[in-house]
Amino acid sequence: MCSCPVTLTSAASVAHWNGVVHGVLSHGQQTPVHLGHLMEADPDFAMGHAARGLFCLMTGRAEMTQIARDALAAAKMAATQQPITQREAGWIDALALWLDGKPSAAAGAAEKVLRALPHDTITAKLSQGIRFMLGDSAGMRRSVERILAAHTDQNACRGYLLGCHAFTLEETGDYKAAEAAGREGLTLAHDDAWGLHAVAHVHDMTARPDAGIALIEGNTAAWSGSNNFRYHVWWHKALLHMERGELDVALGLYDAQIRADKTDDYRDISNATSLLMRLELEGVDIGPRWEELADFCENRVEDGCLVFADLHYLLALTGAQRGPARDALAARFARDATKPGEMPARVDAPGTAVVAGLSAFSEGRYDTAFLNLAAARPLMPSIGGSHAQRDVFERITVDAGLRAGRYDASAAILRDRQKIRGGHIDRFAATRFEKINIARGIAAQ
């Protein structure tokens, strides 16, 4: 699709590989179908095995690790059957490094491929995906900007790379440039769900809900046919309706769209738990909705693949008041924090403090909750995800501070949050500043 070398000889196999590339870039539903047909036709395609393994690790599910190891073994065996390209070897290296507990080095292996093939968009997407899970927004931006010049108007994948660039610009605070890049990308790649969602992020961060809702509703072709990523776009729409004060609309979208499929994919769970928590903080009665999520999350207590996922599982467990499961997750965090490696380091800090803070918040111990959550704030980007996704923890921190009577400290966090958002004050900040001013007035009296 983007004129990069592969050790495939038949036109049918190349077509299926192009289907994989397009599916990854567009978050399409047919990606696994194309990969399955490809590996049936070319079982010795080493890069296909490596891709399967890497895709498994990106699911953030413990049971997929062994499948990824099997894929690595198959990729290495395939590499002995015929000469492979440096690009294909780079994907095998990335998979091996990630399985060895070195995801940053895995992203580095992808970058090595990009230095030789800067027009290799799927490898750029791989690098961004790993760095996104590591919370490395600056690294994501550097990676894309090194290869932008190679993605000329003649590159069929230019639109998708612009979508990737838009997301990195938004996550590093360049909102005007992010919106421009994302909208340009959509003119070239009409099904670029990632690029559209990057622009939706801009509207969220700059408190422009009307424009964000219009963007999503006016570009349904970009996301309505995508895989479960479309639920994430619905989540963004719900947040934008919350910003307009339409809490009932947001809850309606939760029932009709965001949890239309009752899956335990951590990305679907994170959409659901973070939205319910935001609504609950605004006084909305969630009813029995926590229970459905907690049933899934109890089975994920021992997963330990991603701190980001674990903390969203914990939101469901605390929301449904599943004390034993919550405590089991905390105990597992304590064990994992003592292990060596990149991900255990994130469990140790900020993970253990956030777990303690969320548990305390659920029990009404607001001062303890605030102290733990506020201490974790500087390292929160390292759990991965986006500013918008991690904002649920910011909101809990602020509300814990308000309930504990720590008005000055809560106001300082709100001001810092406002700075990250380019100086914009959203509905959450406005209502919390108002609460602080009222509380200070009462205290003064």
N, C-alpha and C positions, 0 to 999 in steps of 0.2 A: 504493500500500500504506500509506503514511503521510501521505496527504492533502497532498502538495506539488504545485505547478503544473508541468505539462509541456505542450508544444505538440503534443499528440497528440489526434486527433479520433475514432478508431474504438475501440470497446470491445476488439477483439482486440489492437490495438497497446498499449493501456493494460495489458491482461492480461499481455502479454509483458514490458512494462517492469516491472510488479510482480514478474514472475518473475526479472528481472535483479536487482531490489532484494533480494528474498528470497534469491536465490542468493548474492549478495555477503555479506549479513549472516550467512548460515548456512554459508558455504563449500560451497555445493551444487554438484553435478556438472553441473546443467543451465543454469548461467549463460550460457555461450557459445551454447548452443542457443537460448535465449530472445532473446539479443541478435541472433543471426543472423536469426531469424524477424522480429524487430522491424524491423531495417534493410531487409529485403526488402520489408516492407509499407510502411514510412515512410522512404525513403532520404534525405529532407530533414530528419530529426530530428537537429538539431545536437548535442544532449546525448548521443545514442547514439554518434555519431562520437567525441565527446570522451571518453566512457566507454571506448570501444574503445582509444583512444590511451593513456589513463591505465592501463588494465589491462595493456597491452603493456609500459609502463615498469616496472610493478611486478614483472614477471617477471625483471628484472635480467639480461637477455640482450641482447648487442650487436646481434644481427640484428633485434631487435624495434624498434629505434630508428627505422629508416626507415618501418616500418609505422605507428608512432606519428606520425611527421611527415606521412604521407599522411592519417592520420585527422584531424590538425589542419587540414590543407588542406580536407578534405571538410567538417569542422565549420564552418569559416569560410565556405565557399561556401554551405552550407545556411542559415547565419544571414542570408545576403543574400536568400534566397528567401521568407522570411516573418519576421514579428516573433518574437523569442525572449524568454524570461523572463530576469530578472537571475540567477536560479539557473543556467540553462543557460549564460549568458555567463560566469558564475563558473567553471564546469567547463572551458570553453574557455580561459579565462585561466590556470587551473591547469595545463592541459596545455602551453600555450605557455611558461609560466615554467619548468616542469620541463625541457622540451626545450632551453631556453636556459641550462641548467645552474644553475637557481635553485630547487631543491626546497623550501627553506624558504619562499620566496615563494609557491610553489605551494600549500603548506599554508596560507599566509596568505590566498590567494584562496578556499580552501575555508572558512576562518573568516569571511570577509566574507559568504559565503552564509549561514552559520549565524547570524550576527547578525541577519539579516532573517528567517530561517526556522529557529529553534532546534529545531523538531521534525523536521528533515530528517535522518533517521538515516543514510541512505547517504552523505550528504556528511560526516557525523561520522565514519563508517567510513573514508572517503577521507582525511580529515585525519589520523586515527590511523594509517592505513597508511603515509602518507608520513613522519610523525614517527617511527614505529617504525623505518623504514629509516635515519633520521638519528640514532637513539639519543636522541631528545628525550623522555624519560619524563615529566619535569615538564610539558612542553608538552602531551603527550597527556592528562595528568590535568586540567590547566586547561581544555582544550578540552571534555572531557566534562562537567566539573562546571559549566561555564557554561550547559549546555543541559539538565541533568537535570530541572529544574523543568518544562520544556516537555514532557517525556516522562511524562505522567500515566498513570494506569491505563487511560485511554481510548485511549492511543496503542498501536496494534497492534505497534509495534516496541520498546516499552519493555524487554522482556526482553533483546533484543540490545544495547541501549545499556547495560543493567546489566552485561552480559558485558564490554563495552568498558571500563566503569568499573572492574570487578573487576581487569582486567589492569593498568590504570594504577595502581590502588591497590597491587597486588602489586609492580609495578616501582619504586614509590616507597617501599616498605617498610612499608606499612600492611596487614599480613597478615591480621589479624582482620577488618577491614572488607572486604578483598578477598574473603575466603571467604564472608562474609555476602552481599555483592553478587552474587557469582557463583552462589551457590546460589539466591538469590531469582530471578535472571534465568532460571535453568533451569526454575523452576516456571512461568514465563510463556512461554518459548521452549524447547520440549523438544529442538529440533534446533540449539541454539546451541553449536556445537563450540568457538567461541572462548571463550565464557564457561566451559565445562567445563575447557578447557585452562588458563584463568587460575587456577582453583582447584587444578588439578594443579601449577601453578607454586608455589602457596602451600605445598603439601605437600612439594615438592622443597626449597624454601628453608628450611622449618622442620623438615626431617628427620623427616617422618612418613610413611614409605613405606606402611605398612599402610592408613592412611586414604586415601592417594592411589590405591593400586591398587583399593581397594574403590569409590572414586568412579568411576574409569574403567570398571571392570567392571559397575558398577550403572547406568551411563548410556550404554549402547552406542547408544541411539537418537540421542544428541546428536552422534555423530561417525562411526559406522560407515558411513553413507551419504554422507559428505562427499567432496569432491574429494581431491587428494593431501594435504590437510591431515590426513587420517586417519593418514597415515604419521607425522606429527609427534606425534599423540596416542600412537601405538605407541612412538615414541621416548621420550616422557615415561614411559610404563609401563616401558620397559627401564631408564631411569635409576632408577626407584623400586625395581625388582628389584635393581639394583646396590647401592643403599643397604642392602638387606637381605642383601647378600653373595651374592646369587644370580647370579653372573656367567654361569653356563651358561644360565640362563633369558634373560638379556639378549642373549646371542649367538644363542640360538635365535630370539628375536623379530626380530633383525636379518635372519636368513636367511628367516624365514617371512613377515614382514610389512613391515619397514622398507624392505627392498630387494626386495619382491615384484615391483615394476615397476622395471626397470633404466633409469630416466630420467636425464637430465642437468639437470633442473630444479635450480637452485641450492639451493632449500629442501630437496629430497630429498637432494642431495649433502651438505649441511651436517648433516642428521640422521645420515647414514651415517658420514661421516668423523669427526664429533665423538664418536660412540658407539665406533667402533673405536679411536680414540685413547685414550679413557677406559679401555677394556678393556685395551689394550696397556700402559698405565701401571700397571695392576694385575697385569701379568704373564701375561695371556691370550695364547695363540698365535693370531694372527689368520689364519694360513695365507695363501691366495692372494687373500683378499678385497680387499686394497688394489689389486690389479692391475685389477680391473674398474672401480673408481672412477677410477684414474689414467688409464685409456684415455679416459674422458670428459673428465677435467680437463686433459689435455694439449691438447685442442681449445679450452679456455677460457683459455689463458695470456694471450692478447691482448684478452680481453673488456673488462675495466676498468670495468664498470658500478658495482660495489659492492665496497668493501674487505672487507666481511663475507664475501661470496661468494668473493673471491679468496683469502682466508686459509684457507678451508675447502678450496678447490682445492689449495692448497699442502700441506695435511695429507695429502691423497692422494698427491701427487707425492713428498713426502718418505717417506711410508709405503711406497711401492712403489720407492723409491730411483731415481726418474727425475731424475737430476742435471741433464741438459741442459734439461729442461722447467722444473725448479725455478729454474735460473739465468736462463732466459729470462723467467720471471715476475718475478724480482728486477730484471732489467734494465728491464722495462717499468714497474715501480713507480718506478724511478729517473727514467725519462723523464716519467711522468705527474706526479710530485711537483713538477716545475718549472712546471706549467701553472697558470693562474689558475682560480679557481672553488671552490665548496664541496666537491665530491667530491675534486678533486686535493689540497685541503688535508688531507683525511683520509688520502689516500695518503701524503702527506709525514709526517704525524704523527697517529696512531701507526703507520701502515702500514709504512713502510720499516724501522722498528726491529723490528716483529713479524716481518717477513719474514726479517730477518737473524737474529733469535733462533730462529725455527723451523728455519731452515737449519742453524744451528750445533748445535742440539739433535739434529738427525738425524745429524750427523757426530760426535757425542760430545764436542763442544766446550762443555761444560756451563757453564763460567764466563762465556764470551762469550754464550751463550744467555741465561743469567740476567740479565746486565747489560742486554741489549737488551730483553728481555721486561719486566723490572721497570721500566725507564725508560718503557716504553709504557703501563703500567698506568693512570695517571691519565686518559689520553685514550681508553681502550678503549671506553667507552660510545658514543663518537661513530661507531663503525663500524656501529652499528645492532644489531638483535637484542635478546635479553633477557638478564637476568642468568644464567639457566640455560644459554643457548646460549653466552655468552661464557666461562662457567666452565671450558670445556675449556682455554682459554688460561691461566687462573689455575692450573689443575692442572699444566700443563706448566711454568709459571714456578716453582712451588713445587718440583716434582721436579728441575728444573734446578738450583735453589739447593741442594737436598739433595745432589745428586750432585757439586756443586762445593764442598761443605763450607761453604756460607754458611748456617749453621744459624740464627743470630740474625735475619738478613734474611728467611729463609724463614718463621720463626716469626712475624715481624711481619706478613707478608702473610697468613698463616693467621688471625691475630687480626683483621686488618682485614676479611677475608672473613667471619669469624664475626660481626662487628659488622653487616655488610650483611645477614646472615641473621637479624637480630633476636636475636643472642646464641646461636643454636643451633649445636651442633657436630655435623656430619654424619660419616659413616663415613670419608670422605676425610680430613677434618681430624684425626679421632681417630687414624687410622693414621699420618699424617705427624707429628703431635706425638709419637707414640710413637717413631718413627724418630729424631726430633731428640733426644729424651731418651736413647735408647740411644747415639746417636753422641756426645753430650756426655759420657756416662758413660765411654765408651771413651777419648775425648780426655783426660778428667781423669785416667784411669789412666796 
